[in-house]
Amino acid sequence: MKFFDSLTHVTADGSWIGERHCDASLPKLLADMDAAGAYRACLVSIAGYVDNEVILASARAHPDRFVPIAGVNPHLLATTRRVEAVLKQVKNAGFAGIKLHPRLNGYDPLDAKMVAAVEAAGDLGLVVLLDTLFRRKGLATRHAPDVIDYLAAACPDTRMLLLHGTGPTMMELYEIVRCNDHLMLDLSFTIMRYRGSDRLDADMHFLFASTDQLVTIGSDFPEYTPAQTLERFAALSQGIEPSRLDNILHRNLERLFAGYRVPRGDA
């Protein structure tokens, strides 16, 4: 299978979220991609956990393999004007988009500075990769599809890849995505995390079979490998036409990042 992985991460020392339970090094990712036939991947930073500089340097070293995505935490920025300035720096550095992670960075996904970041990204032509698993201990959060619905209406010019598809509420999210051309539903992590749930397996098969131009998948490396993800995808997509599978596996992301090239190191 030709595979453009929607979500991968690497760190300078190979540790992951402060632990050593898996290898998050660049050599390990490249080896796993080669083993699975993954020709390209979004290489994604997480503010406070993965350095933007490591992501951009890795992408520059392998420009045909990676699309670099910068981690941004708008909650730490003083004003919405400062949010806009930081995103301009991200754009000028050569990133293709930004990653927003309200859960790990501990803020409301509808915080004013969060919304400003999504809007500014659209103005700058940056794709927003939004972690949609918002729930965390100690912070009440609105229903995830409703959050996405609000952001989609508030920022209609911003292309958003909705990472993990809000998990168990993916079918509700599907109804929102199909009404908004600037949204794409991603099932990275979710495709592995909920294996064994007959209902969610059926939901994912439905999405693959009926809305293939709006869905992507990814490994969330180092949480899972591209090979594990592809094996799971094959089990969930039995009987679906090859052209639909190609859309999900690579064509949708090729379209989303059409024209993007990793900048030279001296750019």
C-alpha positions as CSV (number, residue, x, y, z in Angstrom):
1,M,0.0,0.0,0.0
2,K,1.2,3.5,-0.8
3,F,0.9,5.4,2.5
4,F,1.2,9.0,3.5
5,D,1.1,8.9,7.3
6,S,-1.0,11.7,8.8
7,L,0.8,11.9,12.1
8,T,4.3,11.1,13.3
9,H,6.6,12.6,15.9
10,V,10.4,12.4,16.7
11,T,12.5,13.8,19.5
12,A,16.2,14.6,19.7
13,D,17.0,11.9,22.2
14,G,14.4,9.4,21.3
15,S,12.4,9.7,24.5
16,W,8.6,10.2,24.4
17,I,6.6,12.4,26.7
18,G,9.5,12.2,29.2
19,E,9.7,8.4,29.2
20,R,11.6,5.6,27.4
21,H,8.7,3.2,26.8
22,C,9.2,3.6,23.1
23,D,11.8,4.9,20.6
24,A,10.9,8.3,19.2
25,S,14.1,8.8,17.3
26,L,14.3,9.8,13.6
27,P,16.3,6.7,12.6
28,K,13.5,4.5,14.1
29,L,10.8,6.4,12.3
30,L,12.6,6.2,9.0
31,A,13.2,2.4,9.4
32,D,9.5,1.9,10.3
33,M,8.3,3.9,7.4
34,D,10.6,1.9,5.0
35,A,9.4,-1.4,6.5
36,A,5.7,-0.4,5.9
37,G,6.2,1.3,2.5
38,A,5.2,4.7,4.0
39,Y,6.7,7.1,1.4
40,R,5.8,10.4,3.2
41,A,4.5,11.6,6.6
42,C,3.4,14.7,8.5
43,L,6.2,15.2,11.0
44,V,4.5,17.0,13.9
45,S,5.7,18.9,16.9
46,I,3.8,19.3,20.2
47,A,4.4,22.5,22.1
48,G,6.2,21.7,25.4
49,Y,7.0,18.1,24.4
50,V,8.6,18.1,20.9
51,D,10.9,20.9,19.7
52,N,10.0,22.7,16.5
53,E,13.6,23.0,15.6
54,V,14.1,19.2,15.7
55,I,11.0,18.7,13.4
56,L,12.2,21.3,10.9
57,A,15.8,20.0,10.8
58,S,14.5,16.4,10.3
59,A,12.3,17.5,7.4
60,R,15.2,19.5,5.8
61,A,17.4,16.4,6.1
62,H,14.6,14.3,4.4
63,P,12.6,16.8,2.3
64,D,10.9,14.1,0.2
65,R,9.7,12.2,3.2
66,F,8.3,14.8,5.6
67,V,5.9,17.7,5.9
68,P,6.9,19.6,9.0
69,I,4.2,20.9,11.4
70,A,5.0,23.3,14.2
71,G,3.7,22.9,17.7
72,V,2.1,26.1,19.1
73,N,0.6,26.8,22.5
74,P,-1.6,29.9,22.2
75,H,-2.5,29.8,25.9
76,L,1.1,30.9,26.8
77,L,1.0,33.9,24.5
78,A,0.0,37.2,26.0
79,T,-2.5,38.5,23.4
80,T,-4.2,37.5,20.2
81,R,-1.9,39.9,18.4
82,R,1.1,38.0,19.8
83,V,-0.5,34.8,18.6
84,E,-0.6,36.2,15.1
85,A,3.0,37.3,15.3
86,V,4.1,33.8,16.4
87,L,2.2,32.2,13.5
88,K,3.9,34.5,11.0
89,Q,7.3,33.3,12.4
90,V,6.2,29.7,12.0
91,K,5.2,30.4,8.4
92,N,8.4,32.3,7.6
93,A,10.5,29.4,9.1
94,G,9.0,27.1,6.5
95,F,6.4,25.0,8.3
96,A,3.4,23.7,6.4
97,G,1.0,24.0,9.4
98,I,0.6,24.1,13.1
99,K,-0.4,21.5,15.7
100,L,-2.8,22.6,18.5
101,H,-3.1,20.3,21.5
102,P,-5.6,21.7,24.1
103,R,-5.5,18.6,26.3
104,L,-1.7,18.3,26.7
105,N,-1.2,22.0,26.9
106,G,-4.1,22.4,29.4
107,Y,-6.4,25.0,27.8
108,D,-10.0,25.3,26.6
109,P,-10.2,24.5,22.9
110,L,-12.5,27.5,22.5
111,D,-10.3,29.9,24.3
112,A,-10.1,33.2,22.5
113,K,-6.4,32.8,21.8
114,M,-7.0,29.3,20.5
115,V,-9.6,30.6,18.0
116,A,-7.3,33.4,17.0
117,A,-4.6,30.9,16.2
118,V,-6.9,28.9,14.0
119,E,-8.1,32.1,12.2
120,A,-4.5,33.4,11.8
121,A,-3.4,30.1,10.4
122,G,-6.0,30.3,7.7
123,D,-5.0,33.9,6.8
124,L,-1.4,32.6,6.4
125,G,-2.2,29.5,4.4
126,L,-1.1,27.1,7.2
127,V,-3.0,23.9,7.8
128,V,-4.2,23.3,11.4
129,L,-3.7,19.9,12.8
130,L,-6.0,19.8,15.8
131,D,-6.0,17.1,18.5
132,T,-9.7,16.5,19.0
133,L,-9.4,14.3,22.2
134,F,-10.1,17.3,24.4
135,R,-11.1,15.6,27.7
136,R,-8.7,15.8,30.6
137,K,-9.0,15.6,34.4
138,G,-9.9,18.8,36.1
139,L,-11.2,20.8,33.1
140,A,-14.8,20.5,31.9
141,T,-14.9,20.5,28.1
142,R,-17.8,20.9,25.7
143,H,-18.9,18.0,23.5
144,A,-16.0,17.6,21.0
145,P,-18.1,17.7,17.8
146,D,-19.8,20.9,19.0
147,V,-16.4,22.4,19.6
148,I,-15.4,21.5,16.0
149,D,-18.7,22.8,14.7
150,Y,-18.0,26.2,16.3
151,L,-14.4,26.4,15.0
152,A,-15.5,25.5,11.5
153,A,-18.1,28.3,11.4
154,A,-15.8,30.8,13.1
155,C,-12.8,30.1,10.8
156,P,-14.2,29.1,7.4
157,D,-11.0,29.9,5.6
158,T,-8.8,27.6,7.7
159,R,-8.0,24.1,6.5
160,M,-8.1,21.8,9.5
161,L,-7.1,18.1,9.8
162,L,-9.1,16.9,12.8
163,L,-6.7,14.4,14.4
164,H,-8.2,11.3,16.0
165,G,-11.7,12.1,14.7
166,T,-12.9,12.9,18.3
167,G,-12.6,9.2,19.1
168,P,-16.0,7.5,19.9
169,T,-18.0,10.4,18.5
170,M,-16.5,10.1,15.0
171,M,-19.9,9.7,13.4
172,E,-21.1,13.0,14.8
173,L,-17.9,14.6,13.5
174,Y,-18.5,13.1,10.1
175,E,-21.8,15.0,9.8
176,I,-19.9,18.3,10.4
177,V,-17.0,17.5,8.1
178,R,-19.2,16.6,5.2
179,C,-20.8,20.1,5.4
180,N,-17.5,22.0,5.5
181,D,-15.0,21.8,2.6
182,H,-12.2,23.1,4.8
183,L,-12.3,20.1,7.2
184,M,-10.8,16.6,7.0
185,L,-11.4,13.8,9.4
186,D,-8.4,11.9,10.6
187,L,-8.4,8.5,12.4
188,S,-4.8,8.4,13.6
189,F,-4.5,6.8,17.0
190,T,-8.2,6.1,17.1
191,I,-7.9,3.3,14.6
192,M,-5.6,1.5,17.0
193,R,-6.9,2.7,20.4
194,Y,-10.5,1.4,20.0
195,R,-9.7,-1.9,18.3
196,G,-12.1,-4.6,19.7
197,S,-15.1,-2.3,19.8
198,D,-17.6,-3.7,17.3
199,R,-19.5,-0.5,17.0
200,L,-16.5,1.7,16.3
201,D,-15.1,-0.9,13.9
202,A,-18.4,-0.7,12.0
203,D,-18.3,3.1,12.1
204,M,-14.8,3.2,10.7
205,H,-15.7,0.8,7.9
206,F,-18.6,3.0,7.0
207,L,-16.4,6.1,6.9
208,F,-13.9,4.3,4.7
209,A,-16.6,3.0,2.3
210,S,-18.7,6.2,2.1
211,T,-16.6,9.3,2.6
212,D,-13.2,8.3,1.4
213,Q,-12.4,11.8,0.1
214,L,-12.7,13.3,3.6
215,V,-10.7,10.8,5.7
216,T,-7.1,10.1,6.5
217,I,-5.2,7.7,8.8
218,G,-1.9,7.8,10.6
219,S,0.2,5.9,13.0
220,D,0.8,8.5,15.7
221,F,4.4,7.2,15.8
222,P,5.9,6.4,18.2
223,E,2.6,5.4,19.9
224,Y,2.1,2.9,17.0
225,T,4.1,2.0,13.9
226,P,3.0,2.5,10.3
227,A,2.9,-1.2,9.8
228,Q,0.5,-1.8,12.7
229,T,-1.7,1.0,11.4
230,L,-1.8,-0.4,7.9
231,E,-2.5,-3.9,9.1
232,R,-5.5,-2.6,11.1
233,F,-6.7,-0.5,8.2
234,A,-6.6,-3.6,5.9
235,A,-8.8,-5.5,8.4
236,L,-11.3,-2.6,8.6
237,S,-11.5,-1.9,4.9
238,Q,-12.3,-5.4,3.5
239,G,-14.3,-5.2,0.3
240,I,-13.8,-1.5,-0.3
241,E,-12.8,-0.3,-3.8
242,P,-9.1,0.3,-4.3
243,S,-9.7,3.8,-5.5
244,R,-11.3,4.7,-2.2
245,L,-8.5,3.2,-0.3
246,D,-6.0,5.2,-2.3
247,N,-7.8,8.4,-1.3
248,I,-7.6,7.5,2.4
249,L,-4.0,6.3,2.3
250,H,-2.4,9.1,0.4
251,R,-4.4,11.1,-2.1
252,N,-6.3,13.2,0.5
253,L,-3.1,14.4,2.2
254,E,-1.4,14.9,-1.2
255,R,-4.2,17.3,-2.0
256,L,-4.2,19.0,1.4
257,F,-0.5,19.8,1.1
258,A,-0.3,20.3,-2.6
259,G,2.5,22.6,-3.6
260,Y,4.2,22.5,-0.3
261,R,8.0,22.0,-0.4
262,V,10.4,21.9,2.6
263,P,12.5,25.0,2.5
264,R,16.3,24.9,2.1
265,G,18.3,25.2,5.3
266,D,19.4,28.7,4.5
267,A,15.9,29.9,3.7
